[in-house]
Amino acid sequence: MLKNKVKIFRVEAGLSQKELSFAAGVTRQTMSLIEKGEYNPTIILCLRICYALDKTLDEVFWLNEEEFEREES
């Protein structure tokens, strides 16, 4: 599962979930799930979110390596 700082950067940017969702082309509900870590966005959606937040991909998203290693075994 991807970890993220979407909510932190969204609040810092002064954006509502609705505004960021519109900029990224998804529903507010989807953005809420992404912020809570309950939805893994596509790479394209990750890039759209990063563009809207003026952040790089590695600033906003990273892989939870412990979960990844458990899933592989």
PyMOL Python script that loads the backbone (N, CA, C, O; Angstrom):
from pymol import cmd

cmd.read_pdbstr("""\
ATOM      1  N   MET A   1       0.847  -1.186   0.000  1.00  0.00           N
ATOM      2  CA  MET A   1       0.000   0.000   0.000  1.00  0.00           C
ATOM      3  C   MET A   1       0.886   1.241   0.000  1.00  0.00           C
ATOM      4  O   MET A   1       1.901   1.298   0.695  1.00  0.00           O
ATOM      5  N   LEU A   2       0.490   2.218  -0.780  1.00  0.00           N
ATOM      6  CA  LEU A   2       1.214   3.485  -0.807  1.00  0.00           C
ATOM      7  C   LEU A   2       0.888   4.308   0.433  1.00  0.00           C
ATOM      8  O   LEU A   2      -0.255   4.344   0.888  1.00  0.00           O
ATOM      9  N   LYS A   3       1.886   4.953   0.959  1.00  0.00           N
ATOM     10  CA  LYS A   3       1.702   5.947   2.016  1.00  0.00           C
ATOM     11  C   LYS A   3       1.744   7.307   1.337  1.00  0.00           C
ATOM     12  O   LYS A   3       2.308   7.445   0.252  1.00  0.00           O
ATOM     13  N   ASN A   4       1.144   8.319   1.976  1.00  0.00           N
ATOM     14  CA  ASN A   4       1.158   9.631   1.340  1.00  0.00           C
ATOM     15  C   ASN A   4       1.006  10.764   2.347  1.00  0.00           C
ATOM     16  O   ASN A   4       0.605  10.572   3.495  1.00  0.00           O
ATOM     17  N   LYS A   5       1.346  11.948   1.862  1.00  0.00           N
ATOM     18  CA  LYS A   5       1.186  13.187   2.622  1.00  0.00           C
ATOM     19  C   LYS A   5       0.237  14.138   1.896  1.00  0.00           C
ATOM     20  O   LYS A   5       0.384  15.357   1.979  1.00  0.00           O
ATOM     21  N   VAL A   6      -0.728  13.575   1.190  1.00  0.00           N
ATOM     22  CA  VAL A   6      -1.646  14.392   0.399  1.00  0.00           C
ATOM     23  C   VAL A   6      -2.368  15.401   1.281  1.00  0.00           C
ATOM     24  O   VAL A   6      -2.409  16.587   0.955  1.00  0.00           O
ATOM     25  N   LYS A   7      -2.934  14.948   2.385  1.00  0.00           N
ATOM     26  CA  LYS A   7      -3.706  15.854   3.238  1.00  0.00           C
ATOM     27  C   LYS A   7      -2.828  16.963   3.804  1.00  0.00           C
ATOM     28  O   LYS A   7      -3.239  18.123   3.835  1.00  0.00           O
ATOM     29  N   ILE A   8      -1.632  16.621   4.248  1.00  0.00           N
ATOM     30  CA  ILE A   8      -0.714  17.622   4.813  1.00  0.00           C
ATOM     31  C   ILE A   8      -0.428  18.714   3.784  1.00  0.00           C
ATOM     32  O   ILE A   8      -0.542  19.902   4.085  1.00  0.00           O
ATOM     33  N   PHE A   9      -0.057  18.307   2.568  1.00  0.00           N
ATOM     34  CA  PHE A   9       0.278  19.280   1.535  1.00  0.00           C
ATOM     35  C   PHE A   9      -0.957  20.026   1.029  1.00  0.00           C
ATOM     36  O   PHE A   9      -0.858  21.195   0.656  1.00  0.00           O
ATOM     37  N   ARG A  10      -2.120  19.364   1.011  1.00  0.00           N
ATOM     38  CA  ARG A  10      -3.353  20.032   0.594  1.00  0.00           C
ATOM     39  C   ARG A  10      -3.701  21.160   1.556  1.00  0.00           C
ATOM     40  O   ARG A  10      -4.038  22.267   1.136  1.00  0.00           O
ATOM     41  N   VAL A  11      -3.617  20.866   2.854  1.00  0.00           N
ATOM     42  CA  VAL A  11      -3.924  21.880   3.873  1.00  0.00           C
ATOM     43  C   VAL A  11      -2.915  23.023   3.792  1.00  0.00           C
ATOM     44  O   VAL A  11      -3.294  24.192   3.868  1.00  0.00           O
ATOM     45  N   GLU A  12      -1.616  22.688   3.638  1.00  0.00           N
ATOM     46  CA  GLU A  12      -0.581  23.724   3.500  1.00  0.00           C
ATOM     47  C   GLU A  12      -0.858  24.627   2.301  1.00  0.00           C
ATOM     48  O   GLU A  12      -0.590  25.827   2.347  1.00  0.00           O
ATOM     49  N   ALA A  13      -1.394  24.046   1.229  1.00  0.00           N
ATOM     50  CA  ALA A  13      -1.678  24.818   0.014  1.00  0.00           C
ATOM     51  C   ALA A  13      -2.983  25.604   0.116  1.00  0.00           C
ATOM     52  O   ALA A  13      -3.307  26.396  -0.769  1.00  0.00           O
ATOM     53  N   GLY A  14      -3.724  25.385   1.194  1.00  0.00           N
ATOM     54  CA  GLY A  14      -4.985  26.094   1.377  1.00  0.00           C
ATOM     55  C   GLY A  14      -6.105  25.595   0.480  1.00  0.00           C
ATOM     56  O   GLY A  14      -7.023  26.344   0.145  1.00  0.00           O
ATOM     57  N   LEU A  15      -6.030  24.328   0.093  1.00  0.00           N
ATOM     58  CA  LEU A  15      -7.039  23.749  -0.790  1.00  0.00           C
ATOM     59  C   LEU A  15      -8.008  22.871  -0.006  1.00  0.00           C
ATOM     60  O   LEU A  15      -7.625  22.223   0.968  1.00  0.00           O
ATOM     61  N   SER A  16      -9.251  22.859  -0.435  1.00  0.00           N
ATOM     62  CA  SER A  16     -10.221  21.919   0.123  1.00  0.00           C
ATOM     63  C   SER A  16     -10.078  20.591  -0.626  1.00  0.00           C
ATOM     64  O   SER A  16      -9.459  20.532  -1.688  1.00  0.00           O
ATOM     65  N   GLN A  17     -10.653  19.540  -0.066  1.00  0.00           N
ATOM     66  CA  GLN A  17     -10.657  18.258  -0.784  1.00  0.00           C
ATOM     67  C   GLN A  17     -11.351  18.414  -2.132  1.00  0.00           C
ATOM     68  O   GLN A  17     -10.911  17.850  -3.134  1.00  0.00           O
ATOM     69  N   LYS A  18     -12.423  19.172  -2.151  1.00  0.00           N
ATOM     70  CA  LYS A  18     -13.178  19.376  -3.391  1.00  0.00           C
ATOM     71  C   LYS A  18     -12.316  20.060  -4.451  1.00  0.00           C
ATOM     72  O   LYS A  18     -12.344  19.669  -5.618  1.00  0.00           O
ATOM     73  N   GLU A  19     -11.555  21.075  -4.052  1.00  0.00           N
ATOM     74  CA  GLU A  19     -10.694  21.798  -5.000  1.00  0.00           C
ATOM     75  C   GLU A  19      -9.583  20.900  -5.539  1.00  0.00           C
ATOM     76  O   GLU A  19      -9.315  20.895  -6.740  1.00  0.00           O
ATOM     77  N   LEU A  20      -8.938  20.141  -4.654  1.00  0.00           N
ATOM     78  CA  LEU A  20      -7.870  19.246  -5.103  1.00  0.00           C
ATOM     79  C   LEU A  20      -8.443  18.133  -5.975  1.00  0.00           C
ATOM     80  O   LEU A  20      -7.840  17.752  -6.978  1.00  0.00           O
ATOM     81  N   SER A  21      -9.592  17.620  -5.597  1.00  0.00           N
ATOM     82  CA  SER A  21     -10.250  16.575  -6.388  1.00  0.00           C
ATOM     83  C   SER A  21     -10.535  17.061  -7.799  1.00  0.00           C
ATOM     84  O   SER A  21     -10.283  16.348  -8.770  1.00  0.00           O
ATOM     85  N   PHE A  22     -11.060  18.274  -7.912  1.00  0.00           N
ATOM     86  CA  PHE A  22     -11.359  18.852  -9.217  1.00  0.00           C
ATOM     87  C   PHE A  22     -10.080  18.983 -10.045  1.00  0.00           C
ATOM     88  O   PHE A  22     -10.065  18.639 -11.227  1.00  0.00           O
ATOM     89  N   ALA A  23      -9.016  19.478  -9.429  1.00  0.00           N
ATOM     90  CA  ALA A  23      -7.744  19.655 -10.138  1.00  0.00           C
ATOM     91  C   ALA A  23      -7.164  18.321 -10.603  1.00  0.00           C
ATOM     92  O   ALA A  23      -6.519  18.249 -11.649  1.00  0.00           O
ATOM     93  N   ALA A  24      -7.396  17.271  -9.824  1.00  0.00           N
ATOM     94  CA  ALA A  24      -6.850  15.951 -10.156  1.00  0.00           C
ATOM     95  C   ALA A  24      -7.795  15.123 -11.022  1.00  0.00           C
ATOM     96  O   ALA A  24      -7.402  14.089 -11.563  1.00  0.00           O
ATOM     97  N   GLY A  25      -9.042  15.579 -11.152  1.00  0.00           N
ATOM     98  CA  GLY A  25      -9.995  14.874 -12.001  1.00  0.00           C
ATOM     99  C   GLY A  25     -10.657  13.662 -11.365  1.00  0.00           C
ATOM    100  O   GLY A  25     -10.994  12.701 -12.056  1.00  0.00           O
ATOM    101  N   VAL A  26     -10.845  13.704 -10.044  1.00  0.00           N
ATOM    102  CA  VAL A  26     -11.519  12.608  -9.334  1.00  0.00           C
ATOM    103  C   VAL A  26     -12.601  13.181  -8.419  1.00  0.00           C
ATOM    104  O   VAL A  26     -12.709  14.396  -8.258  1.00  0.00           O
ATOM    105  N   THR A  27     -13.392  12.305  -7.831  1.00  0.00           N
ATOM    106  CA  THR A  27     -14.417  12.761  -6.898  1.00  0.00           C
ATOM    107  C   THR A  27     -13.791  13.100  -5.547  1.00  0.00           C
ATOM    108  O   THR A  27     -12.678  12.674  -5.236  1.00  0.00           O
ATOM    109  N   ARG A  28     -14.519  13.868  -4.760  1.00  0.00           N
ATOM    110  CA  ARG A  28     -14.054  14.192  -3.415  1.00  0.00           C
ATOM    111  C   ARG A  28     -13.949  12.924  -2.574  1.00  0.00           C
ATOM    112  O   ARG A  28     -13.059  12.805  -1.732  1.00  0.00           O
ATOM    113  N   GLN A  29     -14.850  11.988  -2.801  1.00  0.00           N
ATOM    114  CA  GLN A  29     -14.826  10.733  -2.056  1.00  0.00           C
ATOM    115  C   GLN A  29     -13.549   9.943  -2.341  1.00  0.00           C
ATOM    116  O   GLN A  29     -12.952   9.371  -1.430  1.00  0.00           O
ATOM    117  N   THR A  30     -13.135   9.915  -3.601  1.00  0.00           N
ATOM    118  CA  THR A  30     -11.889   9.231  -3.959  1.00  0.00           C
ATOM    119  C   THR A  30     -10.702   9.909  -3.293  1.00  0.00           C
ATOM    120  O   THR A  30      -9.813   9.233  -2.775  1.00  0.00           O
ATOM    121  N   MET A  31     -10.680  11.233  -3.301  1.00  0.00           N
ATOM    122  CA  MET A  31      -9.581  11.961  -2.664  1.00  0.00           C
ATOM    123  C   MET A  31      -9.544  11.666  -1.167  1.00  0.00           C
ATOM    124  O   MET A  31      -8.466  11.515  -0.591  1.00  0.00           O
ATOM    125  N   SER A  32     -10.694  11.584  -0.547  1.00  0.00           N
ATOM    126  CA  SER A  32     -10.764  11.255   0.876  1.00  0.00           C
ATOM    127  C   SER A  32     -10.150   9.884   1.143  1.00  0.00           C
ATOM    128  O   SER A  32      -9.391   9.717   2.098  1.00  0.00           O
ATOM    129  N   LEU A  33     -10.476   8.905   0.302  1.00  0.00           N
ATOM    130  CA  LEU A  33      -9.915   7.557   0.462  1.00  0.00           C
ATOM    131  C   LEU A  33      -8.403   7.555   0.256  1.00  0.00           C
ATOM    132  O   LEU A  33      -7.683   6.851   0.963  1.00  0.00           O
ATOM    133  N   ILE A  34      -7.920   8.333  -0.704  1.00  0.00           N
ATOM    134  CA  ILE A  34      -6.474   8.439  -0.940  1.00  0.00           C
ATOM    135  C   ILE A  34      -5.795   9.022   0.291  1.00  0.00           C
ATOM    136  O   ILE A  34      -4.783   8.496   0.752  1.00  0.00           O
ATOM    137  N   GLU A  35      -6.348  10.105   0.822  1.00  0.00           N
ATOM    138  CA  GLU A  35      -5.759  10.748   2.004  1.00  0.00           C
ATOM    139  C   GLU A  35      -5.708   9.804   3.200  1.00  0.00           C
ATOM    140  O   GLU A  35      -4.771   9.862   3.995  1.00  0.00           O
ATOM    141  N   LYS A  36      -6.708   8.937   3.332  1.00  0.00           N
ATOM    142  CA  LYS A  36      -6.747   7.994   4.451  1.00  0.00           C
ATOM    143  C   LYS A  36      -5.922   6.736   4.187  1.00  0.00           C
ATOM    144  O   LYS A  36      -5.807   5.876   5.061  1.00  0.00           O
ATOM    145  N   GLY A  37      -5.348   6.622   2.989  1.00  0.00           N
ATOM    146  CA  GLY A  37      -4.559   5.446   2.651  1.00  0.00           C
ATOM    147  C   GLY A  37      -5.393   4.215   2.365  1.00  0.00           C
ATOM    148  O   GLY A  37      -4.906   3.090   2.479  1.00  0.00           O
ATOM    149  N   GLU A  38      -6.649   4.421   1.994  1.00  0.00           N
ATOM    150  CA  GLU A  38      -7.553   3.305   1.736  1.00  0.00           C
ATOM    151  C   GLU A  38      -7.770   3.055   0.245  1.00  0.00           C
ATOM    152  O   GLU A  38      -8.571   2.200  -0.134  1.00  0.00           O
ATOM    153  N   TYR A  39      -7.060   3.798  -0.595  1.00  0.00           N
ATOM    154  CA  TYR A  39      -7.190   3.660  -2.044  1.00  0.00           C
ATOM    155  C   TYR A  39      -5.826   3.921  -2.662  1.00  0.00           C
ATOM    156  O   TYR A  39      -5.200   4.946  -2.395  1.00  0.00           O
ATOM    157  N   ASN A  40      -5.368   2.984  -3.493  1.00  0.00           N
ATOM    158  CA  ASN A  40      -4.102   3.167  -4.195  1.00  0.00           C
ATOM    159  C   ASN A  40      -4.366   3.811  -5.552  1.00  0.00           C
ATOM    160  O   ASN A  40      -4.920   3.164  -6.441  1.00  0.00           O
ATOM    161  N   PRO A  41      -3.982   5.068  -5.723  1.00  0.00           N
ATOM    162  CA  PRO A  41      -4.212   5.737  -7.008  1.00  0.00           C
ATOM    163  C   PRO A  41      -3.261   5.221  -8.085  1.00  0.00           C
ATOM    164  O   PRO A  41      -2.195   4.684  -7.784  1.00  0.00           O
ATOM    165  N   THR A  42      -3.662   5.390  -9.336  1.00  0.00           N
ATOM    166  CA  THR A  42      -2.781   5.059 -10.451  1.00  0.00           C
ATOM    167  C   THR A  42      -1.611   6.044 -10.466  1.00  0.00           C
ATOM    168  O   THR A  42      -1.657   7.083  -9.808  1.00  0.00           O
ATOM    169  N   ILE A  43      -0.585   5.716 -11.207  1.00  0.00           N
ATOM    170  CA  ILE A  43       0.570   6.615 -11.305  1.00  0.00           C
ATOM    171  C   ILE A  43       0.153   7.942 -11.944  1.00  0.00           C
ATOM    172  O   ILE A  43       0.653   8.999 -11.561  1.00  0.00           O
ATOM    173  N   ILE A  44      -0.756   7.889 -12.911  1.00  0.00           N
ATOM    174  CA  ILE A  44      -1.235   9.121 -13.554  1.00  0.00           C
ATOM    175  C   ILE A  44      -1.949   9.999 -12.535  1.00  0.00           C
ATOM    176  O   ILE A  44      -1.731  11.210 -12.502  1.00  0.00           O
ATOM    177  N   LEU A  45      -2.795   9.405 -11.708  1.00  0.00           N
ATOM    178  CA  LEU A  45      -3.500  10.176 -10.688  1.00  0.00           C
ATOM    179  C   LEU A  45      -2.519  10.730  -9.661  1.00  0.00           C
ATOM    180  O   LEU A  45      -2.663  11.870  -9.222  1.00  0.00           O
ATOM    181  N   CYS A  46      -1.533   9.943  -9.279  1.00  0.00           N
ATOM    182  CA  CYS A  46      -0.500  10.445  -8.357  1.00  0.00           C
ATOM    183  C   CYS A  46       0.175  11.680  -8.937  1.00  0.00           C
ATOM    184  O   CYS A  46       0.385  12.669  -8.234  1.00  0.00           O
ATOM    185  N   LEU A  47       0.510  11.620 -10.211  1.00  0.00           N
ATOM    186  CA  LEU A  47       1.173  12.754 -10.860  1.00  0.00           C
ATOM    187  C   LEU A  47       0.259  13.972 -10.940  1.00  0.00           C
ATOM    188  O   LEU A  47       0.720  15.099 -10.765  1.00  0.00           O
ATOM    189  N   ARG A  48      -1.030  13.762 -11.202  1.00  0.00           N
ATOM    190  CA  ARG A  48      -1.981  14.883 -11.237  1.00  0.00           C
ATOM    191  C   ARG A  48      -2.089  15.556  -9.868  1.00  0.00           C
ATOM    192  O   ARG A  48      -2.130  16.782  -9.766  1.00  0.00           O
ATOM    193  N   ILE A  49      -2.135  14.738  -8.826  1.00  0.00           N
ATOM    194  CA  ILE A  49      -2.199  15.274  -7.462  1.00  0.00           C
ATOM    195  C   ILE A  49      -0.934  16.073  -7.160  1.00  0.00           C
ATOM    196  O   ILE A  49      -1.007  17.184  -6.635  1.00  0.00           O
ATOM    197  N   CYS A  50       0.216  15.510  -7.489  1.00  0.00           N
ATOM    198  CA  CYS A  50       1.487  16.202  -7.242  1.00  0.00           C
ATOM    199  C   CYS A  50       1.557  17.520  -8.003  1.00  0.00           C
ATOM    200  O   CYS A  50       2.018  18.528  -7.466  1.00  0.00           O
ATOM    201  N   TYR A  51       1.101  17.513  -9.252  1.00  0.00           N
ATOM    202  CA  TYR A  51       1.097  18.739 -10.054  1.00  0.00           C
ATOM    203  C   TYR A  51       0.222  19.801  -9.395  1.00  0.00           C
ATOM    204  O   TYR A  51       0.609  20.966  -9.305  1.00  0.00           O
ATOM    205  N   ALA A  52      -0.955  19.393  -8.937  1.00  0.00           N
ATOM    206  CA  ALA A  52      -1.879  20.337  -8.295  1.00  0.00           C
ATOM    207  C   ALA A  52      -1.311  20.891  -6.993  1.00  0.00           C
ATOM    208  O   ALA A  52      -1.602  22.025  -6.613  1.00  0.00           O
ATOM    209  N   LEU A  53      -0.498  20.085  -6.312  1.00  0.00           N
ATOM    210  CA  LEU A  53       0.099  20.508  -5.040  1.00  0.00           C
ATOM    211  C   LEU A  53       1.465  21.160  -5.220  1.00  0.00           C
ATOM    212  O   LEU A  53       2.052  21.647  -4.254  1.00  0.00           O
ATOM    213  N   ASP A  54       1.977  21.173  -6.459  1.00  0.00           N
ATOM    214  CA  ASP A  54       3.309  21.699  -6.768  1.00  0.00           C
ATOM    215  C   ASP A  54       4.381  20.971  -5.954  1.00  0.00           C
ATOM    216  O   ASP A  54       5.272  21.591  -5.372  1.00  0.00           O
ATOM    217  N   LYS A  55       4.272  19.646  -5.931  1.00  0.00           N
ATOM    218  CA  LYS A  55       5.217  18.787  -5.210  1.00  0.00           C
ATOM    219  C   LYS A  55       5.693  17.688  -6.140  1.00  0.00           C
ATOM    220  O   LYS A  55       5.053  17.403  -7.153  1.00  0.00           O
ATOM    221  N   THR A  56       6.824  17.066  -5.797  1.00  0.00           N
ATOM    222  CA  THR A  56       7.315  15.934  -6.573  1.00  0.00           C
ATOM    223  C   THR A  56       6.665  14.648  -6.074  1.00  0.00           C
ATOM    224  O   THR A  56       6.135  14.591  -4.964  1.00  0.00           O
ATOM    225  N   LEU A  57       6.716  13.633  -6.903  1.00  0.00           N
ATOM    226  CA  LEU A  57       6.108  12.349  -6.566  1.00  0.00           C
ATOM    227  C   LEU A  57       6.668  11.779  -5.268  1.00  0.00           C
ATOM    228  O   LEU A  57       5.914  11.298  -4.423  1.00  0.00           O
ATOM    229  N   ASP A  58       7.985  11.831  -5.108  1.00  0.00           N
ATOM    230  CA  ASP A  58       8.587  11.242  -3.898  1.00  0.00           C
ATOM    231  C   ASP A  58       8.353  12.080  -2.643  1.00  0.00           C
ATOM    232  O   ASP A  58       8.529  11.575  -1.534  1.00  0.00           O
ATOM    233  N   GLU A  59       7.965  13.332  -2.787  1.00  0.00           N
ATOM    234  CA  GLU A  59       7.588  14.130  -1.617  1.00  0.00           C
ATOM    235  C   GLU A  59       6.219  13.708  -1.083  1.00  0.00           C
ATOM    236  O   GLU A  59       5.970  13.765   0.121  1.00  0.00           O
ATOM    237  N   VAL A  60       5.347  13.289  -1.977  1.00  0.00           N
ATOM    238  CA  VAL A  60       3.955  13.034  -1.612  1.00  0.00           C
ATOM    239  C   VAL A  60       3.662  11.555  -1.372  1.00  0.00           C
ATOM    240  O   VAL A  60       2.917  11.222  -0.451  1.00  0.00           O
ATOM    241  N   PHE A  61       4.226  10.672  -2.173  1.00  0.00           N
ATOM    242  CA  PHE A  61       3.912   9.239  -2.093  1.00  0.00           C
ATOM    243  C   PHE A  61       5.166   8.404  -1.877  1.00  0.00           C
ATOM    244  O   PHE A  61       6.239   8.735  -2.383  1.00  0.00           O
ATOM    245  N   TRP A  62       5.023   7.321  -1.122  1.00  0.00           N
ATOM    246  CA  TRP A  62       6.098   6.348  -0.969  1.00  0.00           C
ATOM    247  C   TRP A  62       5.485   5.002  -0.641  1.00  0.00           C
ATOM    248  O   TRP A  62       4.344   4.920  -0.187  1.00  0.00           O
ATOM    249  N   LEU A  63       6.252   3.945  -0.876  1.00  0.00           N
ATOM    250  CA  LEU A  63       5.794   2.583  -0.639  1.00  0.00           C
ATOM    251  C   LEU A  63       6.076   2.182   0.795  1.00  0.00           C
ATOM    252  O   LEU A  63       7.172   2.418   1.304  1.00  0.00           O
ATOM    253  N   ASN A  64       5.100   1.579   1.448  1.00  0.00           N
ATOM    254  CA  ASN A  64       5.309   1.014   2.777  1.00  0.00           C
ATOM    255  C   ASN A  64       6.045  -0.305   2.567  1.00  0.00           C
ATOM    256  O   ASN A  64       5.420  -1.319   2.259  1.00  0.00           O
ATOM    257  N   GLU A  65       7.361  -0.299   2.729  1.00  0.00           N
ATOM    258  CA  GLU A  65       8.191  -1.451   2.401  1.00  0.00           C
ATOM    259  C   GLU A  65       7.877  -2.675   3.248  1.00  0.00           C
ATOM    260  O   GLU A  65       7.961  -3.796   2.744  1.00  0.00           O
ATOM    261  N   GLU A  66       7.518  -2.501   4.516  1.00  0.00           N
ATOM    262  CA  GLU A  66       7.201  -3.646   5.364  1.00  0.00           C
ATOM    263  C   GLU A  66       5.982  -4.394   4.834  1.00  0.00           C
ATOM    264  O   GLU A  66       5.999  -5.622   4.752  1.00  0.00           O
ATOM    265  N   GLU A  67       4.937  -3.673   4.477  1.00  0.00           N
ATOM    266  CA  GLU A  67       3.744  -4.308   3.913  1.00  0.00           C
ATOM    267  C   GLU A  67       4.066  -4.959   2.575  1.00  0.00           C
ATOM    268  O   GLU A  67       3.575  -6.048   2.280  1.00  0.00           O
ATOM    269  N   PHE A  68       4.888  -4.301   1.765  1.00  0.00           N
ATOM    270  CA  PHE A  68       5.259  -4.814   0.453  1.00  0.00           C
ATOM    271  C   PHE A  68       5.998  -6.137   0.595  1.00  0.00           C
ATOM    272  O   PHE A  68       5.721  -7.084  -0.142  1.00  0.00           O
ATOM    273  N   GLU A  69       6.939  -6.212   1.541  1.00  0.00           N
ATOM    274  CA  GLU A  69       7.707  -7.438   1.751  1.00  0.00           C
ATOM    275  C   GLU A  69       6.816  -8.572   2.241  1.00  0.00           C
ATOM    276  O   GLU A  69       7.005  -9.718   1.834  1.00  0.00           O
ATOM    277  N   ARG A  70       5.845  -8.277   3.110  1.00  0.00           N
ATOM    278  CA  ARG A  70       4.926  -9.310   3.600  1.00  0.00           C
ATOM    279  C   ARG A  70       4.047  -9.840   2.473  1.00  0.00           C
ATOM    280  O   ARG A  70       3.761 -11.037   2.425  1.00  0.00           O
ATOM    281  N   GLU A  71       3.617  -8.969   1.570  1.00  0.00           N
ATOM    282  CA  GLU A  71       2.769  -9.390   0.462  1.00  0.00           C
ATOM    283  C   GLU A  71       3.524 -10.287  -0.501  1.00  0.00           C
ATOM    284  O   GLU A  71       2.925 -11.173  -1.111  1.00  0.00           O
ATOM    285  N   GLU A  72       4.831 -10.078  -0.651  1.00  0.00           N
ATOM    286  CA  GLU A  72       5.629 -10.880  -1.569  1.00  0.00           C
ATOM    287  C   GLU A  72       5.882 -12.281  -1.036  1.00  0.00           C
ATOM    288  O   GLU A  72       6.039 -13.215  -1.823  1.00  0.00           O
ATOM    289  N   SER A  73       5.926 -12.456   0.305  1.00  0.00           N
ATOM    290  CA  SER A  73       6.255 -13.776   0.853  1.00  0.00           C
ATOM    291  C   SER A  73       5.071 -14.694   0.920  1.00  0.00           C
ATOM    292  O   SER A  73       5.200 -15.836   1.360  1.00  0.00           O
TER     293      SER A  73
END
""", "prot")
cmd.dss("prot")
cmd.show_as("cartoon", "prot")
cmd.util.cbc("prot")
cmd.orient("prot")
